[in-house]
Amino acid sequence: MRAAYRTDLHRPLDPNLAVYGAYWNRGVACNPAAIHAKARELAPHIRGLWVVSSRHRDRMPPGVPYVIEGSRPYWRAMATATYLVNNSSFPGGFTKRPGQRYLQTHHGTPLKTMGLDQRAYPALAGKADFAKILAHVGQWDFSLSANPHTT
């Protein structure tokens, strides 16, 4: 699978493909769902493809295209999509390519202890991979804020 993915990383980006994910691939939800709906209205030539875990595939609405996380179609989509939209993170440590645009929409409220703020709390810090968090944040091109207070 990894060899095929590395090959796909040399394919051209598809300017008409957007990959969406929400809540660790639980289905169509939250801010990515709103963006997907608006994109269908404003840019109908952009194909939306959702990432879903195999245990949550039953949550996918009829007619909404999706790929199962970790599958061959998932890796091909992650390698070739121009647009990436998520409110958490995409699984598997994908390689963001030059030309891809990643919009992080977040979920919930930032008025809590999360991310790097957890370093001060041993019970939380033991479960977190801070290097992975920083690598993920480094992939974002845009971070969507829900409101002025959150900003």
BANUKOL-701474 format. One line per field, with one value per residue: x, y, z of N, C-alpha, C in turn; residue number from 1; residue in three letters. Coordinates in Angstrom, 1 decimal, m for minus. Layout:
N
nc1 [X  ...]
nc2 [Y  ...]
nc3 [Z  ...]
cac1 [X  ...]
cac2 [Y  ...]
cac3 [Z  ...]
cc1 [X  ...]
cc2 [Y  ...]
cc3 [Z  ...]
i [NUM  ...]
aa [Ala  ...]
This chain:
151
nc1 [0.8  1.9  3.9  2.4  1.1  3.3  3.9  1.6  1.9  3.4  1.7  m0.4  m1.9  m5.4  m7.4  m10.1  m10.9  m11.9  m11.2  m12.9  m13.2  m14.4  m14.6  m12.7  m13.2  m15.9  m18.1  m20.4  m20.4  m20.5  m18.5  m17.0  m19.1  m20.9  m19.2  m18.8  m21.4  m21.8  m19.8  m20.7  m22.8  m21.6  m19.3  m19.8  m18.3  m16.3  m15.5  m16.7  m15.3  m15.6  m13.9  m14.2  m14.4  m14.3  m16.0  m17.9  m19.2  m21.9  m23.1  m23.0  m24.7  m27.0  m25.8  m23.6  m20.3  m17.6  m14.6  m12.9  m11.0  m7.5  m7.7  m6.9  m8.2  m8.4  m5.8  m5.0  m6.7  m5.9  m3.3  m3.8  m5.8  m6.6  m7.8  m8.2  m10.2  m10.9  m12.1  m10.7  m8.3  m6.6  m6.2  m3.3  m0.8  m0.4  1.3  1.5  1.3  3.0  0.9  m1.4  m4.2  m5.0  m7.6  m8.3  m11.0  m11.6  m13.3  m15.9  m15.1  m12.3  m11.9  m10.7  m8.5  m6.2  m4.3  m1.0  m1.3  m1.7  0.6  1.4  0.0  0.3  m1.4  m2.9  m0.9  0.6  m0.8  m0.6  0.9  3.0  4.8  3.6  1.2  2.2  3.3  1.0  m0.4  1.4  0.8  m1.5  m3.1  m5.0  m6.8  m9.8  m11.8  m14.5  m15.9  m15.6  m14.9  m13.7  m11.5]
nc2 [m1.2  1.3  1.6  1.9  4.2  6.0  6.1  7.2  9.8  11.0  11.5  13.8  16.6  16.6  19.1  19.3  17.9  17.4  16.4  15.4  15.3  14.4  14.6  12.5  10.7  9.9  10.3  12.4  15.6  18.5  21.5  20.8  19.5  21.6  23.2  21.5  21.3  23.9  24.2  22.5  23.9  26.4  25.7  23.5  21.8  20.8  17.8  16.2  14.1  11.9  10.9  8.0  5.9  2.3  1.2  3.2  3.5  3.1  5.4  7.1  9.2  8.3  8.3  10.0  10.3  8.3  7.2  4.5  4.9  4.4  2.6  1.5  3.3  5.5  6.3  7.0  9.2  11.0  11.5  12.8  14.8  18.2  19.8  19.7  19.2  19.3  18.7  17.6  15.4  13.9  10.4  8.3  9.6  11.1  12.6  16.0  17.6  20.0  22.5  21.4  22.3  22.8  23.0  23.6  23.2  22.9  21.8  21.9  23.9  26.1  26.7  25.2  22.7  21.6  20.1  21.4  22.6  20.6  19.6  20.4  18.8  15.8  13.5  13.9  14.5  12.1  10.7  12.0  12.8  15.0  15.9  14.9  16.3  18.9  18.5  18.0  20.4  22.0  21.4  22.7  25.1  27.0  28.1  27.9  30.0  30.0  32.1  35.6  35.6  33.1  33.5]
nc3 [0.0  0.8  m1.1  m3.4  m2.7  m2.6  m5.3  m6.3  m5.3  m7.2  m9.3  m11.1  m9.4  m8.8  m9.8  m9.4  m7.2  m3.9  m0.6  2.2  5.8  9.0  12.6  13.2  11.1  11.1  9.6  7.6  8.8  10.9  10.5  8.1  6.7  6.2  4.6  2.4  1.4  0.6  m1.3  m3.2  m4.2  m5.0  m6.5  m8.4  m10.0  m8.5  m7.1  m4.2  m1.8  0.8  3.7  5.6  8.5  8.5  10.4  10.6  8.2  7.7  8.4  6.4  4.2  1.6  m1.7  m1.3  m2.1  m0.9  0.7  2.4  5.2  5.1  3.0  m0.4  m2.3  m0.6  m0.1  m2.7  m3.2  m1.2  m2.1  m4.5  m4.4  m4.6  m2.7  0.8  3.6  6.9  10.3  12.3  12.0  9.3  8.8  9.2  8.5  6.1  3.2  2.7  m0.3  m2.4  m3.7  m2.8  m0.8  2.5  4.6  7.9  10.0  12.6  15.6  18.1  21.0  21.6  24.2  26.3  27.7  25.4  22.8  22.6  25.1  26.9  27.8  30.4  32.1  33.4  33.3  31.0  29.2  28.9  27.0  24.7  21.5  21.0  19.0  16.7  16.8  16.3  13.7  12.3  12.5  11.1  8.5  7.8  5.7  6.0  8.8  10.1  11.9  14.2  15.2  16.3  19.0  19.4  17.7]
cac1 [0.0  2.8  4.6  1.4  0.9  4.5  3.8  0.5  2.4  4.0  0.6  m0.8  m3.1  m6.7  m7.9  m11.5  m11.2  m11.8  m11.4  m13.4  m13.2  m15.0  m14.6  m11.9  m13.8  m17.2  m19.2  m20.6  m20.8  m19.9  m18.1  m16.7  m20.3  m21.4  m18.4  m19.1  m22.7  m21.7  m19.0  m21.6  m23.6  m20.8  m18.3  m20.3  m17.3  m15.4  m16.1  m16.4  m15.1  m15.5  m13.1  m15.0  m13.8  m15.1  m17.1  m18.9  m19.7  m23.4  m23.6  m22.9  m25.9  m27.0  m25.3  m22.4  m19.1  m16.7  m13.5  m12.6  m9.7  m6.5  m7.8  m6.2  m8.8  m8.1  m4.4  m4.9  m7.4  m5.0  m2.2  m4.1  m6.8  m6.1  m8.4  m8.4  m11.0  m11.1  m12.2  m9.8  m7.1  m6.7  m5.4  m2.2  0.4  m0.2  2.3  0.9  2.1  2.9  m0.3  m2.6  m4.6  m5.6  m8.4  m8.7  m12.2  m11.8  m14.6  m16.0  m14.6  m10.9  m11.9  m10.5  m7.1  m6.1  m3.1  0.2  m1.6  m1.8  2.0  1.5  m0.8  0.9  m2.4  m3.2  0.4  1.0  m1.6  m0.5  2.1  3.1  5.4  2.5  0.3  2.9  3.4  m0.3  m0.7  2.2  0.2  m2.7  m2.9  m6.0  m7.4  m11.1  m12.3  m16.0  m16.5  m14.6  m14.4  m12.7  m10.3]
cac2 [0.0  2.4  1.7  2.5  5.6  6.8  6.2  8.2  11.1  11.6  11.8  15.3  16.9  16.7  20.4  19.2  16.9  17.9  15.3  15.9  14.4  15.1  13.8  11.2  9.9  9.3  10.6  13.8  16.3  19.7  22.5  20.2  19.2  22.9  23.6  20.6  21.7  25.2  24.0  21.9  25.0  27.5  25.1  22.1  21.0  20.2  16.6  16.0  12.7  11.9  9.8  7.4  4.6  1.2  1.0  4.2  3.6  3.1  6.8  7.9  9.4  7.7  9.1  10.8  9.5  8.2  6.2  4.0  5.3  3.3  1.8  2.0  4.6  6.6  6.8  7.7  10.5  11.9  11.9  13.6  15.8  19.6  20.4  18.9  19.9  18.4  19.4  16.9  15.1  12.7  9.3  7.6  10.3  11.4  13.7  17.1  18.0  21.4  22.7  21.0  23.3  22.1  23.9  23.0  23.9  22.7  21.4  22.3  25.2  26.0  27.2  24.0  22.3  20.7  20.2  21.6  23.0  19.4  19.3  20.7  17.9  14.5  12.5  14.1  14.5  10.8  10.1  12.8  12.8  16.4  16.0  14.6  17.5  20.0  18.1  18.1  21.9  22.5  21.1  23.6  26.4  27.9  27.6  28.6  30.4  29.9  33.4  36.5  35.2  32.0  34.0]
cac3 [0.0  0.9  m2.4  m4.3  m2.3  m3.1  m6.8  m6.5  m5.0  m8.5  m10.2  m11.0  m8.5  m9.5  m9.4  m9.2  m6.1  m2.5  0.3  3.5  7.0  10.2  13.8  13.1  10.1  11.6  8.6  7.1  10.0  11.4  9.6  6.8  6.0  5.7  3.5  1.3  0.8  m0.1  m2.4  m4.3  m4.8  m5.7  m7.4  m8.7  m10.7  m7.5  m6.6  m2.8  m1.4  2.3  4.4  6.7  9.0  8.1  11.4  10.5  6.8  7.7  8.7  5.1  3.5  0.2  m2.8  m1.0  m2.3  0.2  0.7  3.7  5.7  5.0  1.8  m1.6  m2.8  0.4  m0.3  m4.0  m3.0  m0.4  m2.9  m5.7  m4.2  m4.5  m1.5  2.0  4.6  8.1  11.6  13.2  11.2  8.4  9.4  8.5  8.2  4.6  2.8  2.0  m1.5  m3.0  m4.5  m2.0  0.1  3.6  5.5  9.2  10.4  14.0  16.2  19.5  21.4  22.1  25.6  27.1  27.6  24.3  22.0  23.4  26.4  27.7  28.3  31.8  32.8  33.2  33.0  29.6  28.3  28.6  25.9  23.5  20.7  20.7  17.7  15.7  16.8  15.6  12.3  11.7  12.4  10.0  7.2  7.5  4.9  6.6  10.1  10.1  13.2  14.1  15.6  16.8  20.4  19.2  17.1]
cc1 [0.9  3.5  3.7  1.2  2.1  4.4  2.7  0.9  3.1  2.9  0.2  m1.9  m4.3  m7.4  m9.4  m11.9  m10.9  m12.1  m11.8  m13.3  m13.8  m14.9  m13.9  m12.7  m15.1  m18.4  m19.3  m21.1  m20.0  m19.5  m17.7  m18.0  m20.9  m20.5  m18.6  m20.4  m22.6  m20.8  m19.8  m22.4  m22.7  m19.8  m18.7  m19.3  m16.3  m16.1  m15.7  m16.3  m14.9  m14.7  m14.0  m14.3  m14.8  m16.3  m18.2  m19.5  m21.2  m23.9  m23.5  m24.2  m25.9  m26.6  m24.1  m21.2  m18.2  m15.6  m13.3  m11.2  m8.7  m6.6  m7.0  m6.8  m8.5  m6.8  m4.3  m5.6  m6.5  m3.8  m2.5  m5.1  m6.1  m6.6  m8.6  m9.1  m11.3  m11.4  m11.4  m8.5  m7.4  m5.8  m4.2  m1.0  0.6  0.8  1.5  1.8  2.0  1.7  m1.5  m2.9  m5.5  m6.3  m8.8  m9.8  m12.4  m13.2  m14.7  m15.5  m13.1  m10.8  m11.8  m9.0  m7.0  m4.7  m1.9  m0.1  m1.6  m0.4  2.1  0.8  m0.4  m0.2  m2.8  m2.0  0.8  0.3  m1.3  0.9  2.3  3.8  4.4  1.6  0.9  3.0  2.1  m0.6  0.2  1.7  m0.9  m2.2  m3.8  m6.6  m8.7  m11.6  m13.8  m16.6  m15.4  m14.1  m13.4  m11.4  m9.4]
cc2 [1.3  2.7  2.3  3.9  6.5  7.0  7.3  9.6  11.8  11.9  13.3  15.4  17.0  18.1  20.4  18.2  17.5  16.7  16.0  14.8  15.2  14.1  12.5  10.2  9.2  9.6  12.1  14.6  17.6  20.7  21.9  19.9  20.5  23.4  22.8  21.0  23.0  25.1  23.4  22.9  26.0  27.0  23.7  21.2  20.4  19.0  16.4  14.5  12.7  10.7  9.3  6.1  3.5  1.0  2.1  4.4  3.6  4.5  7.6  8.0  8.8  8.7  10.0  9.9  9.5  7.1  5.7  4.3  4.1  2.5  2.3  3.3  5.8  7.2  7.5  9.1  11.5  12.4  12.9  14.7  17.2  20.2  19.4  19.7  18.9  19.3  18.6  16.7  14.0  11.6  8.9  8.3  10.5  12.5  14.8  17.6  19.5  21.5  22.2  22.1  22.6  23.2  23.1  23.8  23.8  22.2  21.8  23.7  25.1  26.5  25.9  23.7  21.3  21.0  20.4  22.0  21.8  19.0  19.5  19.7  16.5  13.5  12.7  14.0  13.1  10.1  10.9  12.7  14.2  16.7  15.8  15.7  18.6  19.7  18.3  19.6  22.5  22.3  22.1  24.8  27.4  27.2  28.5  28.8  30.5  31.3  34.3  36.1  34.1  32.5  34.6]
cc3 [0.0  m0.4  m3.4  m4.0  m2.8  m4.6  m7.0  m6.2  m6.2  m9.5  m10.1  m10.0  m9.3  m9.0  m9.1  m8.1  m4.8  m1.6  1.7  4.6  8.2  11.4  13.7  12.2  10.5  10.6  8.3  8.3  10.1  10.3  8.2  6.0  5.4  4.5  2.2  0.6  0.1  m1.3  m3.6  m5.0  m5.6  m6.7  m7.7  m9.4  m9.8  m6.9  m5.1  m2.5  0.1  2.7  5.5  7.2  8.6  9.1  11.3  9.1  6.7  8.0  7.4  4.4  2.1  m0.8  m2.5  m1.2  m1.1  0.0  2.2  4.1  5.6  3.8  0.6  m2.2  m1.9  0.0  m1.6  m3.8  m2.2  m1.2  m4.0  m5.5  m4.0  m3.1  m0.4  3.0  5.7  9.3  12.7  12.5  10.3  8.9  8.5  8.1  6.7  4.4  2.1  0.9  m1.8  m3.9  m3.8  m1.1  1.2  4.5  6.8  9.7  11.9  14.4  17.6  19.8  21.9  23.5  26.5  26.9  26.4  23.6  22.9  24.8  27.4  28.3  29.8  32.7  32.5  32.7  31.5  28.7  28.0  27.4  24.6  22.8  20.2  19.4  16.6  15.6  16.0  14.1  11.6  11.5  11.3  8.6  6.8  6.7  5.5  7.8  10.2  11.6  13.2  14.4  16.1  18.2  20.3  18.6  18.1]
i [1  2  3  4  5  6  7  8  9  10  11  12  13  14  15  16  17  18  19  20  21  22  23  24  25  26  27  28  29  30  31  32  33  34  35  36  37  38  39  40  41  42  43  44  45  46  47  48  49  50  51  52  53  54  55  56  57  58  59  60  61  62  63  64  65  66  67  68  69  70  71  72  73  74  75  76  77  78  79  80  81  82  83  84  85  86  87  88  89  90  91  92  93  94  95  96  97  98  99  100  101  102  103  104  105  106  107  108  109  110  111  112  113  114  115  116  117  118  119  120  121  122  123  124  125  126  127  128  129  130  131  132  133  134  135  136  137  138  139  140  141  142  143  144  145  146  147  148  149  150  151]
aa [Met  Arg  Ala  Ala  Tyr  Arg  Thr  Asp  Leu  His  Arg  Pro  Leu  Asp  Pro  Asn  Leu  Ala  Val  Tyr  Gly  Ala  Tyr  Trp  Asn  Arg  Gly  Val  Ala  Cys  Asn  Pro  Ala  Ala  Ile  His  Ala  Lys  Ala  Arg  Glu  Leu  Ala  Pro  His  Ile  Arg  Gly  Leu  Trp  Val  Val  Ser  Ser  Arg  His  Arg  Asp  Arg  Met  Pro  Pro  Gly  Val  Pro  Tyr  Val  Ile  Glu  Gly  Ser  Arg  Pro  Tyr  Trp  Arg  Ala  Met  Ala  Thr  Ala  Thr  Tyr  Leu  Val  Asn  Asn  Ser  Ser  Phe  Pro  Gly  Gly  Phe  Thr  Lys  Arg  Pro  Gly  Gln  Arg  Tyr  Leu  Gln  Thr  His  His  Gly  Thr  Pro  Leu  Lys  Thr  Met  Gly  Leu  Asp  Gln  Arg  Ala  Tyr  Pro  Ala  Leu  Ala  Gly  Lys  Ala  Asp  Phe  Ala  Lys  Ile  Leu  Ala  His  Val  Gly  Gln  Trp  Asp  Phe  Ser  Leu  Ser  Ala  Asn  Pro  His  Thr  Thr]
